[in-house]
Amino acid sequence: MFVDPISESDALEHAAALAGLGRWAHAFELSELGESARTALDDVLANLLAVAAGGAATEEHAALVAAWDPEPGSATLLGGGTATVETAAWLNGVASVAMERDEGNRLTKGHPASQSFFAVLALAERLGSSGPDTLAALAVAYEVAARFGRATDFATGVHTHGTFGVPGAAAGCARLLGLDAAGISSAIDAACAMPPSTSWGPVLVGSSVRDQWVGAGNVAGIAAARFAAARPGETVRGTLPGFGGSLGTVDPRLLVAGLGTETLIEHGYFKRHSSCAYTHAPADAALLARERIAAAGATPADIVAVEVSTTAAGAALDATDWTTRHGAYFSVPFAVASALVHGDVAHSRSAPSARGILLDTAAMITVTDGGIAPASATHRPARVTVTLRDGSSVVTEVPHPAGDADFTPFDRAAHAALLDDALVGVTSPAASTVVAVVAALPHAGRAGDQFALLRSH
């Protein structure tokens, strides 16, 4: 009556996959990571801490924190002092996506770290966990989250923020709580029944409520781990008939495919633009066009039309006007106009007060999903054709956005620049402090002693 019948074979296959994840998460040792994966973990953590600190320093986030009026607690609250575990996990998670600069992973359809790391970090401070134990829990959280993102065929209209990260957060937190393999599996199972119900609807009207889903997902992960600790062995069947009930269907084979030999954190991407990842290839192509326009002796004022060809997902983000930051983040015309006019897509460009200078250019931009073929199912190409006042045109094309570990990786200097960019105008912490905190974790007796250095002073 309430759900479609679940076959015994499906139930057994899903249970076996969750049990496999639990066994792996319990037995995992940080030393198992190869050099590439270990570097990726440090890069992801440093980048996330920097963009979260930058997000915490914004006026919008300060207003949110003031509305929460958080009580002091055992966990670091970026942009402030301390808060309870749950408050820190929620608000730091929100801060990490506030500037649209957090690391993502195209294989997972979203952002594993922002959805899971702040649950682990807050709980680690509360428990007094060591640096190595915390890093191992973060690695577990990312891998489990990423595998759920990869294995889930999300329903039409679902936005993935705060969804697939919940089982990752639960796995990392359950490990910190000392649960055994069966307990971690139970935490993952419970987490799959607890993600927020999300939709592209609020996103496409420019609402920042989307960011709250990340906070909710982090807290749900903590709650799922605690539920498993209190109800050992309880069967939830959180992936059946669908993940989170109706968010999507999970392929249990993909949850465990390559487990222990394949590390998904190595396949992420980093963002140099403060905008949705689907706008990045168009912005990259627009930056190239800007250079060629200047080389021809012209300026952005000479532009009379711009045509952007990109993926179907990017072409859907075609708004030529916006009244909020998030409206700008999810607009290809915004990102392309900012790249052409300013030579960047910095966070400051998305402020409603900064839109005026971009609107005329944005109105000239049309976005289509025809005429350009991706090199693979996960490539996100773009072509930008700029027509100038004298009738000439400039055509630029990129096969994939810059910053993808597999196709277009950033070098070490670029990674450092990303931290600096995220912390523009932030007095504390400095990028050097973030780097030092991450570097010290493998030797830290208490991870919280390091995270405390990130508090505003």
C-alpha positions in Angstrom: 0.0 0.0 0.0 2.7 2.5 1.0 5.7 1.4 -1.2 6.2 -1.1 -4.0 7.1 -4.6 -2.8 10.8 -5.1 -2.2 12.1 -8.5 -3.4 14.2 -10.6 -1.1 17.1 -10.6 -3.7 17.1 -6.8 -3.8 17.1 -6.6 0.0 20.0 -9.0 0.3 22.0 -7.3 -2.4 21.6 -3.9 -0.8 22.4 -5.2 2.6 25.5 -6.9 1.3 26.7 -3.7 -0.2 26.2 -1.7 3.0 27.9 -4.5 5.0 30.9 -4.2 2.6 31.1 -0.5 3.1 31.0 -1.0 6.8 33.7 -3.6 6.8 35.9 -1.4 4.6 35.3 1.8 6.7 36.1 0.0 9.9 39.3 -1.6 8.7 40.6 1.4 6.7 44.0 2.8 7.6 45.3 6.2 6.5 48.5 4.5 5.4 46.5 2.6 2.7 46.2 5.8 0.7 48.7 6.2 -2.1 50.6 9.4 -2.6 48.1 10.8 -5.1 45.1 10.1 -2.8 46.9 11.4 0.3 47.7 14.7 -1.5 44.2 14.9 -2.7 42.8 14.5 0.8 45.0 17.4 2.1 44.1 19.5 -0.9 40.4 18.9 -0.5 40.5 19.6 3.3 42.6 22.8 2.9 40.4 24.1 0.1 37.2 23.4 2.0 38.5 25.1 5.2 39.5 28.1 3.2 36.3 28.5 1.2 34.3 27.9 4.4 36.2 30.6 6.3 35.7 32.9 3.3 32.0 32.1 3.3 31.7 32.6 7.0 33.1 36.1 6.6 30.3 37.3 4.3 27.5 39.6 5.5 24.9 37.0 4.5 26.5 34.3 6.7 27.0 36.7 9.6 23.3 37.4 9.5 22.5 33.7 9.6 24.8 33.1 12.6 23.2 36.1 14.4 19.8 34.5 13.8 21.0 31.2 15.3 22.5 33.0 18.3 24.7 29.9 18.9 25.7 28.9 22.4 29.4 28.2 23.0 30.4 24.6 22.8 33.2 22.2 22.0 33.5 22.7 18.2 35.1 25.5 16.2 32.6 27.9 14.5 34.3 29.4 11.5 34.0 33.2 11.5 33.4 33.1 15.3 34.4 31.2 18.4 32.8 27.9 19.3 29.5 26.2 19.1 27.9 22.9 19.9 28.7 19.9 17.6 25.4 20.1 15.7 25.5 23.9 15.3 29.1 23.9 14.1 28.4 21.1 11.6 25.4 22.9 10.2 26.8 26.5 10.0 30.2 25.5 8.8 28.7 23.3 6.2 26.5 26.2 5.0 29.6 28.5 5.0 31.5 26.1 2.8 29.1 26.4 -0.1 28.1 30.1 0.4 30.6 31.3 -2.2 30.1 28.5 -4.7 33.8 27.6 -4.5 33.8 24.2 -2.8 35.5 21.2 -4.3 33.3 18.8 -6.3 33.5 15.5 -8.0 31.9 15.0 -11.5 31.7 11.2 -10.9 29.4 11.8 -8.0 27.1 14.5 -9.4 28.0 16.9 -6.6 30.2 17.9 -3.6 31.2 15.0 -1.3 33.4 17.0 1.1 31.1 19.9 1.9 28.3 17.5 2.7 30.3 15.3 5.1 33.5 16.9 6.4 32.1 19.3 8.9 30.1 16.6 10.7 33.4 14.7 11.2 35.4 17.7 12.2 32.9 18.9 14.8 32.5 15.5 16.3 36.3 15.0 16.4 36.6 18.1 18.4 33.9 17.0 20.9 35.6 13.5 21.3 39.1 14.8 21.5 40.1 12.6 18.5 43.7 12.6 17.3 44.7 14.1 14.0 45.4 10.8 12.3 42.1 9.4 13.5 40.3 12.4 12.2 42.0 12.3 8.8 41.1 8.6 8.5 37.5 9.4 9.3 37.5 12.2 6.7 38.9 9.8 4.1 36.1 7.3 4.9 33.5 10.1 4.8 34.5 11.3 1.4 34.8 7.8 -0.1 31.4 6.6 1.2 29.7 9.9 0.2 31.3 9.8 -3.3 30.2 6.2 -3.8 26.6 7.0 -3.0 26.7 10.0 -5.4 28.1 7.8 -8.1 25.7 4.9 -7.5 22.5 6.9 -7.2 20.4 7.7 -10.3 18.8 10.8 -8.9 15.1 11.5 -9.7 14.4 14.4 -12.1 14.5 17.7 -10.3 16.5 16.6 -7.3 19.4 18.9 -6.3 22.2 16.7 -4.8 23.2 19.2 -2.0 22.9 17.5 1.4 21.8 14.2 0.0 24.5 11.6 -0.8 26.9 13.2 1.8 24.7 12.0 4.7 25.9 8.3 4.5 29.5 9.5 4.2 29.2 11.8 7.2 27.5 8.9 9.1 30.4 6.5 8.2 33.1 9.0 9.3 31.3 9.8 12.5 30.5 6.2 13.3 34.2 5.4 13.0 35.1 8.2 15.4 32.5 6.9 17.8 34.3 3.5 17.8 31.5 1.5 16.2 32.4 -1.8 14.7 31.9 -2.8 11.1 28.3 -3.8 11.6 27.7 -0.6 13.5 29.2 1.6 10.7 27.0 -0.3 8.2 24.0 0.4 10.4 24.9 4.1 10.5 25.2 4.2 6.7 21.8 2.4 6.4 20.1 4.9 8.8 21.7 7.8 7.0 20.2 6.7 3.7 16.7 7.3 5.3 17.6 10.7 6.6 18.7 13.1 3.8 16.7 16.3 3.3 14.3 16.4 0.4 15.8 18.7 -2.2 14.8 20.3 -5.5 16.2 22.5 -8.2 13.1 24.8 -7.7 14.5 27.0 -5.0 17.9 27.1 -6.7 16.5 28.4 -10.0 14.7 31.3 -8.3 18.0 32.3 -6.6 17.3 31.2 -3.1 20.2 30.5 -0.7 18.1 27.9 1.2 20.0 25.5 -1.0 23.0 26.0 1.3 21.0 25.0 4.3 20.7 21.5 2.8 24.4 21.0 3.3 24.2 22.0 6.9 21.2 19.6 7.3 23.1 16.8 5.7 26.1 17.1 7.9 23.9 17.1 11.1 21.9 14.2 9.7 25.1 12.2 9.4 26.0 12.8 13.0 22.5 11.8 14.0 22.6 8.6 12.0 25.9 7.6 13.6 24.4 8.2 17.1 21.3 6.3 16.1 23.4 3.3 15.1 25.3 3.5 18.4 22.0 3.4 20.3 20.2 0.9 18.1 22.9 -1.7 17.2 21.8 -4.0 14.4 18.5 -2.3 13.6 17.6 -2.8 9.9 16.4 0.4 8.2 16.6 -0.4 4.5 17.4 3.3 3.8 18.3 2.6 0.1 15.0 0.7 -0.7 12.8 1.3 -2.5 14.9 4.5 -3.2 17.6 6.5 -1.6 16.0 8.8 1.0 12.6 7.3 0.0 12.2 9.0 -3.4 15.5 10.9 -4.1 16.7 8.3 -6.5 17.6 4.6 -7.0 20.8 3.1 -5.8 22.9 0.6 -7.8 24.4 -1.5 -4.9 27.1 -2.9 -7.3 28.5 0.6 -7.8 28.6 1.2 -4.1 31.4 -1.4 -3.7 32.9 -1.6 -7.1 36.7 -1.1 -6.7 36.3 -0.6 -3.0 39.8 -0.7 -1.5 41.6 -0.2 -4.8 39.9 2.8 -6.3 39.9 6.1 -4.4 37.3 8.6 -5.7 38.9 11.6 -3.9 41.6 11.5 -6.6 39.0 12.4 -9.2 37.6 15.7 -7.9 37.7 19.2 -9.2 38.5 22.6 -7.7 36.8 25.8 -8.6 38.4 29.1 -9.6 35.0 30.8 -10.3 32.3 31.6 -7.8 29.5 30.0 -9.7 27.9 26.7 -10.4 30.2 24.1 -12.0 28.1 23.9 -15.1 29.0 27.6 -15.8 32.7 27.1 -15.5 33.5 25.9 -19.0 31.6 28.8 -20.6 33.5 31.2 -18.2 36.8 29.6 -19.1 36.1 30.0 -22.8 35.0 33.6 -22.2 38.3 34.4 -20.5 40.1 33.2 -23.6 37.8 35.3 -25.8 38.6 38.3 -23.7 42.3 37.9 -24.3 41.8 37.6 -28.0 39.4 40.6 -28.1 42.1 42.7 -26.3 44.8 41.4 -28.7 42.7 42.6 -31.6 42.6 46.1 -30.1 39.0 45.9 -29.0 37.3 46.1 -25.6 34.2 44.5 -24.0 32.3 47.7 -25.0 32.7 46.6 -28.6 30.7 43.3 -28.0 27.3 43.2 -29.7 26.4 39.5 -29.3 27.6 36.4 -27.5 26.5 32.8 -28.3 27.4 30.1 -25.8 27.2 26.4 -26.7 27.6 24.0 -23.8 26.0 20.9 -22.1 22.3 20.6 -21.6 22.7 21.2 -17.9 24.6 24.4 -18.5 22.2 25.5 -21.2 19.3 25.3 -18.7 21.0 28.0 -16.6 20.3 30.8 -19.1 18.9 33.6 -16.9 20.1 37.0 -18.2 19.1 38.8 -15.0 19.4 38.0 -11.3 18.7 39.8 -8.1 20.5 37.6 -5.6 24.0 36.1 -5.3 22.6 32.6 -5.9 20.7 33.8 -8.9 24.0 34.9 -10.3 25.8 31.7 -9.3 23.3 29.7 -11.4 23.4 31.8 -14.6 25.7 31.1 -17.5 25.1 34.7 -18.8 26.4 36.0 -15.4 29.5 33.9 -15.5 30.3 34.7 -19.1 29.5 38.4 -18.7 31.7 38.7 -15.6 34.6 36.9 -17.4 34.3 39.2 -20.4 33.9 42.4 -18.5 36.0 41.9 -15.4 38.4 39.1 -16.4 37.2 36.9 -13.5 34.2 35.4 -11.8 35.1 36.5 -8.3 32.7 36.3 -5.4 32.3 40.0 -5.3 30.8 40.0 -8.8 27.7 38.2 -7.7 26.6 40.9 -5.2 23.3 42.4 -6.2 24.9 45.8 -6.0 27.5 44.8 -8.6 25.0 43.5 -11.2 24.4 46.8 -13.1 27.7 46.8 -14.9 27.1 43.2 -16.2 23.4 43.4 -17.2 23.9 44.9 -20.7 26.5 42.3 -21.6 24.4 39.5 -20.1 21.4 40.6 -22.2 23.5 39.9 -25.3 24.2 36.3 -24.4 22.3 33.3 -25.7 23.0 29.8 -24.4 22.3 26.6 -26.3 23.2 22.9 -25.9 23.8 22.2 -29.6 26.8 22.1 -31.8 29.4 20.8 -29.3 30.1 17.2 -28.4 31.7 16.2 -25.1 34.7 13.9 -25.3 33.0 11.6 -22.7 29.9 11.4 -20.7 31.4 13.4 -17.9 33.2 16.1 -19.9 31.6 19.6 -19.8 32.7 21.5 -22.9 31.8 25.0 -24.0 32.2 27.2 -27.1 31.9 31.0 -26.9 31.3 33.0 -30.1 31.6 36.8 -29.6 30.5 39.2 -32.3 32.1 42.6 -32.3 30.7 46.0 -33.5 32.9 45.9 -36.6 31.3 42.6 -37.7 34.2 40.4 -36.8 33.9 37.5 -34.4 36.0 35.7 -31.9 35.4 32.0 -31.3 37.0 30.1 -28.3 36.4 26.6 -27.1 37.4 24.5 -24.0 36.8 20.7 -23.8 36.4 20.8 -20.0 36.6 23.4 -17.1 40.0 24.1 -15.6 40.7 22.4 -12.3 39.6 18.8 -12.9 42.1 16.3 -11.5 41.7 13.9 -14.4 41.5 16.2 -17.4 42.7 19.8 -16.5 44.5 19.7 -13.1 45.7 22.7 -11.3 49.4 22.9 -10.4 50.6 23.6 -6.9 50.8 27.3 -7.5 47.2 27.4 -8.7 46.1 25.4 -5.6 47.7 28.0 -3.4 46.1 30.8 -5.3 42.7 29.3 -4.8 43.2 29.5 -1.0 44.2 33.1 -1.3 41.2 33.9 -3.5 38.8 32.3 -1.1 40.1 34.4 1.8 40.2 37.8 0.1 39.2 40.4 2.8 39.3 37.8 5.6 41.6 38.9 8.5 41.6 35.4 10.2 42.5 32.8 9.3 45.2 33.4 6.7 45.8 30.9 3.9 49.1 30.1 5.5 47.3 29.1 8.7 44.9 26.8 6.9 47.9 25.1 5.2 49.7 24.8 8.5 46.7 23.3 10.2 46.3 20.6 7.6 50.0 19.9 7.6 50.0 19.4 11.3 47.1 17.0 11.5 49.1 13.8 10.9 51.1 14.5 14.1 48.4 16.1 16.2 47.4 14.4 19.5 44.1 16.3 19.4 42.8 17.5 16.1 40.8 20.1 17.9 43.9 21.9 19.0 44.6 22.6 15.3 41.1 23.5 14.3 41.0 26.0 17.2 43.6 28.0 15.2 41.0 28.7 12.6 38.7 30.6 14.9 38.4 34.4 14.5 40.5 36.3 16.9 
